[in-house]
Amino acid sequence: MSIPTALRNYRIAAWVTGVGLIVLVFVAMPLKYFFDTPGPVAVVGVTHGFLYMLYIVCTLILAERVRAKPLEALVVLLAGTIPIASFVAERAVTRRVRALTAAA
């Protein structure tokens, strides 16, 4: 897999994971705890967990392709667990990878 393909896959995974986490935290969990409706948490929580696993795989593949430092990859992986952080990390990673590929 080439670096541009790995970057594209990572960007898609980051956005999907970020949106899923926002829906989980700001929609499904308030429904569960304020309105006693646990159904959305069950569905969105499992879906986010599965998507986060895909995010991990895409992040690790991209980190391997660009030879990122392990700590950098870990920070990007943790961004998928904090609402809105995956969007910030995605922009930073995209800038860095594009700068690396332009210099090469």
PyMOL commands that set and color helices and strands:
alter all, ss='L'
color gray80, all
select helices_A, chain A and resi 3-35+39-65+70-79+85-103
alter helices_A, ss='H'
color red, helices_A
deselect
rebuild
show_as cartoon
